[in-house]
Every structure is written in structure tokens, then in C-alpha cells.
Amino acid sequence: VTDIDLRDNNLVGQFPVYTRDVNSSGDPILDNTWRLTKYGLASLYKLKTLDLAENELTGTIEYAPLYNLVALTYFDVSENQLSGELEAQVAPSIKYADFSSNNFTSMRRFVQYKASSFQTLRFCDVSNNVIQQDAADLLENTPPKIEQFIASNNQFYGSLPASLDNLPKLRQFEMASNALSGILPDFTESFATLQELDLSNQTKGFTGPIPEDVWRSLSLKILNLAGSMLTGTIPSLVGNLAVLEVLD
């Protein structure tokens, strides 16, 4: 099996890392023998795509066995009722990870020691959950080749880290409707490709000026910083943003 697409069904129950807790003889399966059980998603070593979005799955996800799915690149569990902690680096070759519209309350930090997934991740959507976490701590080691990061409608708090400056492939960065504050970071290196930046509607709000390099981002289509306490003026450089469609 290389592809599983069960999107938009009526699946219920927990995420099927394992489908049984006993073997064919009726004996309990121990955690340290899961590789030999051959039950559940954890044994589908050739799996590349997993889409379980728009169902009614509940409970938490056990991530450790899934990291052995070395071929998995696409993982979508959006629009379920999953809870607990989410981990975007769910598999070594993961490129697309969508955990949006669930009940997750926390998110594991991006970690460099998972070197493969740290380099492969391109798309990460954790929006519309109830994640309450320090944004600076979570994003301190953002995967360097990330193209789209969407985390709107959560409870992220604190300031954004300066490390967001070094994401040369970033096209979309959305953290609207959270509790972020502080000074906007300088996205200098990221602005070469950035098309959408939405940090609007924070319960606390950003302060200080808008970084000058924002107005030099010729690829920018959407810039939404509404609902903050930013200061300063909008320079005439804004006239050079030929593809800009939304400025708020």
C-alpha cells in the first residue's frame, strides 16, 4: 500500500497507528514488538500518502511508530476531533503536514536532530486548534526549506523569533488571531519569496515600526497587520509592490 485516501467519510475512533492490541493468539502486543505485529498504519512501510481529513477521529496520536514510515511525504488529518500534542515532523521524508481544525492543545518544537524531516518539510498547517504555546520557543528552529506555515486561530503567545529571517523559500506565513506581541521580526532573507504575511487580530498586538524590508518585497501579495499598535508611516516604497492585492 502506497496511498490511502479516506477523506470525507464517517470514520470514528482513535487514529489507527495500531488496529489491534492483541495478536492472532489473543495475547497482548507489547510496545517493543510493534514492528512484528503487522497491524495498523505503523507497518505500512511503503506508504507515501495518508489522507484521513474530514472524518470524526478522536483521541491522541502515537507518533513514534509513524517515524518508521520512511516513504511518507503527505499527512493530512485536518477537520477531525483529534487532541493532545501534534508533531509536524511525523515522518523522515514528510513534505506536507496538515493538522488544522482539530482540538490539539500543544505542538512539539521543530528539532534539528530529526535531520531528514527538518530538511524536507515544506507545508505545515496547524490552524484552528487550541494550541497555547510560546511562539518564540516553538519557531526557534523552523525547518529551513519551509514554504508555507499556517497557525492562525490558536492561542500562541509571546514574540516571534529573529530566526524567521533565514527562511529563503518562505511563501506564506500566517499566525493571525493569536496572542502574539512584541516587535515584528526582520524577514529580510525571507522577503525574496514571501507572498502572504498575515499577523492580524492579535489579542495583545505588535508594537513598534514595520520593518523597512517589508516594503522591498516585490513578491508580496497579502500584507495583513491589522489589530496591532504599530507606529510610524507607510513609505512611498509601497508603490513599488506591483503585485500587492491586500494591505490592511
C-alpha positions in Angstrom: 0.0 0.0 0.0 1.4 3.4 -1.0 -1.6 5.7 -0.9 -4.6 5.9 1.5 -7.3 8.4 0.8 -10.3 8.2 3.2 -11.1 11.9 3.2 -14.7 13.0 3.9 -16.1 9.8 5.3 -17.6 9.0 8.7 -14.6 7.3 10.3 -14.7 7.3 14.1 -12.4 6.1 16.9 -8.7 6.8 17.5 -6.0 7.4 14.9 -5.1 3.9 13.7 -1.4 3.6 14.4 -2.4 0.1 15.6 -5.6 -1.6 14.8 -5.3 -4.3 17.4 -3.8 -4.6 20.9 -3.7 -8.5 20.8 -2.1 -10.8 18.3 -3.7 -13.7 16.4 -3.4 -15.9 19.5 -5.2 -13.4 21.7 -2.1 -12.4 23.6 -1.4 -8.7 24.4 1.0 -7.0 22.0 3.9 -5.3 23.8 5.0 -1.9 22.8 8.5 -3.1 22.0 7.2 -5.7 19.5 5.0 -3.4 17.4 7.2 -4.0 14.3 6.3 -7.6 14.3 2.6 -7.2 14.8 1.8 -6.2 11.1 -1.3 -4.4 12.3 -2.2 -0.8 11.6 -0.6 2.1 9.7 2.8 1.7 11.5 3.5 -1.4 9.4 2.8 0.1 6.0 6.4 0.8 5.2 5.8 1.8 1.6 3.1 4.3 2.4 3.6 7.7 0.7 0.3 9.5 1.1 -2.1 9.4 4.1 -5.3 11.5 3.9 -7.8 11.0 6.8 -9.2 14.5 6.7 -12.8 15.4 7.3 -13.8 12.5 9.5 -14.6 12.1 13.2 -11.4 10.6 14.6 -10.8 11.3 18.3 -8.1 10.9 20.9 -4.3 11.4 20.6 -1.8 10.2 18.0 1.2 8.0 18.9 3.9 9.4 16.8 7.0 7.2 17.5 5.9 4.2 15.3 5.0 6.5 12.4 8.5 7.8 12.2 9.5 4.5 10.7 7.3 5.2 7.6 10.3 6.4 5.7 8.4 6.9 2.4 5.6 9.0 3.8 5.6 12.5 2.4 1.9 13.6 2.7 0.0 13.5 6.0 -3.5 15.1 6.4 -5.7 14.7 9.5 -7.4 18.0 9.3 -11.0 18.5 10.3 -11.3 15.7 12.8 -11.6 15.8 16.6 -8.1 14.8 17.5 -6.5 16.2 20.7 -3.3 16.3 22.7 0.0 17.1 21.1 0.8 17.3 17.4 4.1 16.7 15.7 4.7 18.2 12.3 7.9 16.1 11.8 5.8 13.0 11.7 7.9 11.0 9.3 11.5 11.3 7.9 10.5 12.3 4.4 7.5 14.4 5.3 6.8 17.4 3.0 3.1 18.2 3.7 1.6 18.1 7.2 -1.9 19.3 7.9 -3.3 19.1 11.5 -5.7 22.0 11.1 -9.2 22.2 12.6 -8.9 19.7 15.4 -8.6 20.1 19.2 -4.8 19.9 19.6 -3.6 21.8 22.7 0.2 21.7 22.1 2.8 21.3 19.4 6.2 19.7 19.6 9.1 22.0 18.7 10.8 21.6 15.4 14.0 19.7 16.1 17.2 19.5 14.1 18.2 16.1 15.4 15.4 14.7 13.2 17.6 15.8 10.3 15.7 14.3 7.4 12.3 15.7 8.2 13.8 19.0 9.3 15.1 19.4 5.7 12.1 18.0 3.8 9.1 19.8 5.4 7.5 22.3 3.0 3.9 22.8 4.2 2.7 22.9 7.8 -0.9 23.9 8.8 -1.8 23.8 12.5 -4.6 26.5 12.3 -7.9 26.3 14.1 -6.8 24.4 17.1 -6.4 25.4 20.8 -2.6 25.4 21.0 -1.3 27.6 23.8 2.4 27.9 23.5 5.3 30.4 23.3 5.8 31.2 19.6 9.5 32.1 20.0 10.2 28.7 21.6 8.2 26.8 19.0 9.7 28.5 16.0 13.3 28.9 17.2 14.4 26.1 14.8 11.9 26.4 11.9 12.7 24.0 9.1 14.9 26.0 6.7 13.1 24.9 3.5 9.6 25.6 4.7 7.4 27.3 2.1 4.0 27.6 3.9 3.4 27.8 7.7 -0.2 28.4 8.8 -1.0 28.7 12.5 -3.9 31.1 12.7 -6.7 30.9 15.2 -4.9 29.4 18.2 -3.5 30.7 21.4 0.1 31.2 20.6 1.7 34.0 22.7 4.9 35.9 23.1 7.1 37.4 20.4 8.2 36.0 17.1 11.9 34.8 16.9 14.5 36.5 14.8 15.2 33.2 13.2 12.4 33.8 10.8 14.8 36.0 8.9 16.6 33.0 7.4 13.8 31.2 5.5 14.7 31.8 1.8 11.8 29.7 0.4 9.0 31.0 2.6 5.9 32.0 0.6 3.1 32.1 3.2 3.3 32.8 6.9 0.0 33.1 8.8 -0.4 33.5 12.5 -3.5 35.6 12.7 -5.9 35.6 15.6 -3.5 34.5 18.4 -1.9 36.4 21.4 1.4 37.5 19.8 3.1 40.7 20.9 6.4 42.5 20.8 8.3 43.9 17.8 7.9 42.5 14.3 11.0 40.5 13.3 13.0 41.4 10.2 12.1 38.9 7.5 15.0 40.2 5.2 16.1 36.9 3.7 12.5 35.6 3.5 11.1 38.5 1.6 12.7 37.4 -1.6 9.9 34.8 -2.0 7.2 35.8 0.6 3.8 36.3 -0.9 1.4 36.3 2.1 2.1 37.6 5.6 -0.9 37.7 7.9 -0.3 38.5 11.6 -3.6 40.3 12.1 -6.0 40.3 15.1 -3.7 39.5 18.0 -5.3 39.9 21.4 -2.2 41.8 22.6 -0.8 43.1 19.4 2.6 44.1 18.0 4.3 47.4 18.7 6.9 49.5 17.1 7.5 50.2 13.4 7.0 47.9 10.4 10.4 46.7 9.2 11.6 48.6 6.2 12.3 45.5 4.2 8.6 44.7 4.1 8.3 47.5 1.5 11.0 46.0 -0.6 9.3 42.6 -1.0 8.3 42.7 -4.7 6.6 39.3 -4.5 4.2 40.3 -1.6 0.5 39.9 -2.5 -1.1 40.0 1.0 0.1 42.0 4.0 -2.3 42.0 6.9 -1.1 43.5 10.2 -4.5 44.8 11.4 -5.4 45.0 15.0 -1.9 45.9 16.4 -0.3 49.0 17.8 2.3 49.6 15.2 3.8 53.0 14.8 5.5 55.0 12.0 4.4 55.8 8.5 3.9 53.9 5.3 6.7 55.0 2.9 6.4 55.7 -0.8 8.2 52.4 -1.5 4.8 50.7 -1.1 4.1 51.9 -4.7 6.8 49.5 -5.9 4.8 46.5 -4.7 3.2 45.8 -8.1 1.5 42.5 -7.2 0.2 43.6 -3.8 -3.5 42.9 -3.5 -4.3 43.3 0.2 -2.8 45.8 2.6 -4.5 46.1 6.0 
